[in-house]
């Protein structure tokens, strides 16, 4: 091998190592972003679950209030005001 060939080989190897390092850093960054996104997704899923629990409780309470109001109206209709 000539000096020029060795120089070219050295440049190619260095280019490969630079690219590998860049990809390693990019992979770390993407892994970090993925972990953050998964954490946020878990938090949002927990919030959604809590909202669903709250909604069901609200619907139940609304039904109870409706029933009480209907009973009160029936009692009021039964009162003779004359």
C-alpha atoms as an extended CHARMM CRD file, in Angstrom:
* protein
*
        82  EXT
         1         1  UNK       CA              0.0000000000        0.0000000000        0.0000000000  PROA      1               0.0000000000
         2         2  UNK       CA              1.1630000000        3.4580000000       -0.7770000000  PROA      2               0.0000000000
         3         3  UNK       CA              1.1640000000        6.3900000000        1.6130000000  PROA      3               0.0000000000
         4         4  UNK       CA             -1.7770000000        7.9260000000       -0.2870000000  PROA      4               0.0000000000
         5         5  UNK       CA             -3.7780000000        4.7130000000        0.0050000000  PROA      5               0.0000000000
         6         6  UNK       CA             -3.0650000000        4.5500000000        3.7470000000  PROA      6               0.0000000000
         7         7  UNK       CA             -4.0480000000        8.1930000000        4.0860000000  PROA      7               0.0000000000
         8         8  UNK       CA             -7.3270000000        7.5480000000        2.2650000000  PROA      8               0.0000000000
         9         9  UNK       CA             -7.9670000000        4.4860000000        4.4210000000  PROA      9               0.0000000000
        10        10  UNK       CA             -7.2450000000        6.5110000000        7.5520000000  PROA      10              0.0000000000
        11        11  UNK       CA             -9.6590000000        9.2500000000        6.3840000000  PROA      11              0.0000000000
        12        12  UNK       CA            -12.3590000000        6.7120000000        5.6300000000  PROA      12              0.0000000000
        13        13  UNK       CA            -11.9020000000        5.0560000000        9.0150000000  PROA      13              0.0000000000
        14        14  UNK       CA            -12.0280000000        8.4450000000       10.7610000000  PROA      14              0.0000000000
        15        15  UNK       CA            -15.1440000000        9.3580000000        8.7840000000  PROA      15              0.0000000000
        16        16  UNK       CA            -16.7290000000        6.0670000000        9.8090000000  PROA      16              0.0000000000
        17        17  UNK       CA            -15.8290000000        6.6410000000       13.4780000000  PROA      17              0.0000000000
        18        18  UNK       CA            -17.2000000000       10.1960000000       13.3540000000  PROA      18              0.0000000000
        19        19  UNK       CA            -20.4340000000        8.9460000000       11.8270000000  PROA      19              0.0000000000
        20        20  UNK       CA            -20.6800000000        6.1360000000       14.3970000000  PROA      20              0.0000000000
        21        21  UNK       CA            -20.2130000000        8.6530000000       17.2320000000  PROA      21              0.0000000000
        22        22  UNK       CA            -22.8290000000       10.9540000000       15.7420000000  PROA      22              0.0000000000
        23        23  UNK       CA            -25.2820000000        8.0610000000       15.4430000000  PROA      23              0.0000000000
        24        24  UNK       CA            -24.5580000000        6.9770000000       19.0350000000  PROA      24              0.0000000000
        25        25  UNK       CA            -25.3360000000       10.4840000000       20.3080000000  PROA      25              0.0000000000
        26        26  UNK       CA            -28.4620000000       10.6460000000       18.1580000000  PROA      26              0.0000000000
        27        27  UNK       CA            -29.5550000000        7.2770000000       19.5200000000  PROA      27              0.0000000000
        28        28  UNK       CA            -29.0620000000        8.4870000000       23.0940000000  PROA      28              0.0000000000
        29        29  UNK       CA            -31.0670000000       11.6030000000       22.3490000000  PROA      29              0.0000000000
        30        30  UNK       CA            -33.8770000000        9.6410000000       20.7350000000  PROA      30              0.0000000000
        31        31  UNK       CA            -33.9070000000        7.1390000000       23.5940000000  PROA      31              0.0000000000
        32        32  UNK       CA            -34.2110000000        9.9940000000       26.0610000000  PROA      32              0.0000000000
        33        33  UNK       CA            -37.0230000000       11.5940000000       24.0710000000  PROA      33              0.0000000000
        34        34  UNK       CA            -38.8010000000        8.2380000000       23.8400000000  PROA      34              0.0000000000
        35        35  UNK       CA            -38.5590000000        7.7420000000       27.5990000000  PROA      35              0.0000000000
        36        36  UNK       CA            -39.9890000000       11.2260000000       28.1770000000  PROA      36              0.0000000000
        37        37  UNK       CA            -42.8040000000       10.5960000000       25.6940000000  PROA      37              0.0000000000
        38        38  UNK       CA            -43.6370000000        7.2530000000       27.3220000000  PROA      38              0.0000000000
        39        39  UNK       CA            -43.6790000000        8.9090000000       30.7560000000  PROA      39              0.0000000000
        40        40  UNK       CA            -45.9670000000       11.6510000000       29.4870000000  PROA      40              0.0000000000
        41        41  UNK       CA            -48.2040000000        9.0630000000       27.8140000000  PROA      41              0.0000000000
        42        42  UNK       CA            -48.4860000000        7.2170000000       31.1200000000  PROA      42              0.0000000000
        43        43  UNK       CA            -49.4160000000       10.4380000000       32.8970000000  PROA      43              0.0000000000
        44        44  UNK       CA            -52.0290000000       11.2960000000       30.2670000000  PROA      44              0.0000000000
        45        45  UNK       CA            -53.4400000000        7.7690000000       30.4160000000  PROA      45              0.0000000000
        46        46  UNK       CA            -53.7470000000        8.0720000000       34.2120000000  PROA      46              0.0000000000
        47        47  UNK       CA            -55.4830000000       11.4440000000       33.8310000000  PROA      47              0.0000000000
        48        48  UNK       CA            -57.8470000000        9.9980000000       31.2490000000  PROA      48              0.0000000000
        49        49  UNK       CA            -58.6830000000        7.1190000000       33.5630000000  PROA      49              0.0000000000
        50        50  UNK       CA            -59.3660000000        9.5570000000       36.4120000000  PROA      50              0.0000000000
        51        51  UNK       CA            -61.5470000000       11.7060000000       34.1580000000  PROA      51              0.0000000000
        52        52  UNK       CA            -63.5490000000        8.6180000000       33.2310000000  PROA      52              0.0000000000
        53        53  UNK       CA            -64.0170000000        7.7860000000       36.9330000000  PROA      53              0.0000000000
        54        54  UNK       CA            -65.0730000000       11.3900000000       37.5960000000  PROA      54              0.0000000000
        55        55  UNK       CA            -67.4800000000       11.3300000000       34.6490000000  PROA      55              0.0000000000
        56        56  UNK       CA            -69.1330000000        8.1460000000       35.8740000000  PROA      56              0.0000000000
        57        57  UNK       CA            -69.4620000000        9.5950000000       39.3690000000  PROA      57              0.0000000000
        58        58  UNK       CA            -70.9500000000       12.7870000000       37.9220000000  PROA      58              0.0000000000
        59        59  UNK       CA            -73.4690000000       10.7800000000       35.8820000000  PROA      59              0.0000000000
        60        60  UNK       CA            -74.4130000000        8.7810000000       38.9600000000  PROA      60              0.0000000000
        61        61  UNK       CA            -74.8390000000       11.9020000000       41.0820000000  PROA      61              0.0000000000
        62        62  UNK       CA            -76.8600000000       13.5530000000       38.3170000000  PROA      62              0.0000000000
        63        63  UNK       CA            -79.1810000000       10.5610000000       38.2390000000  PROA      63              0.0000000000
        64        64  UNK       CA            -79.6410000000       10.7190000000       42.0010000000  PROA      64              0.0000000000
        65        65  UNK       CA            -80.3970000000       14.4550000000       41.8590000000  PROA      65              0.0000000000
        66        66  UNK       CA            -82.8940000000       13.9150000000       39.0430000000  PROA      66              0.0000000000
        67        67  UNK       CA            -84.6530000000       11.2170000000       41.0520000000  PROA      67              0.0000000000
        68        68  UNK       CA            -84.8500000000       13.4410000000       44.1410000000  PROA      68              0.0000000000
        69        69  UNK       CA            -86.2040000000       16.3740000000       42.1350000000  PROA      69              0.0000000000
        70        70  UNK       CA            -88.8270000000       14.1460000000       40.5060000000  PROA      70              0.0000000000
        71        71  UNK       CA            -89.9170000000       12.8780000000       43.9470000000  PROA      71              0.0000000000
        72        72  UNK       CA            -90.1210000000       16.4430000000       45.2760000000  PROA      72              0.0000000000
        73        73  UNK       CA            -92.1950000000       17.5100000000       42.2710000000  PROA      73              0.0000000000
        74        74  UNK       CA            -94.5400000000       14.5680000000       42.7760000000  PROA      74              0.0000000000
        75        75  UNK       CA            -94.9600000000       15.4910000000       46.4400000000  PROA      75              0.0000000000
        76        76  UNK       CA            -95.5890000000       19.1150000000       45.5020000000  PROA      76              0.0000000000
        77        77  UNK       CA            -98.1960000000       18.0830000000       42.9190000000  PROA      77              0.0000000000
        78        78  UNK       CA            -99.9560000000       16.1490000000       45.6690000000  PROA      78              0.0000000000
        79        79  UNK       CA           -100.3090000000       19.2070000000       47.9110000000  PROA      79              0.0000000000
        80        80  UNK       CA           -103.6990000000       20.8370000000       47.7010000000  PROA      80              0.0000000000
        81        81  UNK       CA           -103.2840000000       24.6220000000       47.9290000000  PROA      81              0.0000000000
        82        82  UNK       CA           -106.9580000000       25.5510000000       47.8490000000  PROA      82              0.0000000000
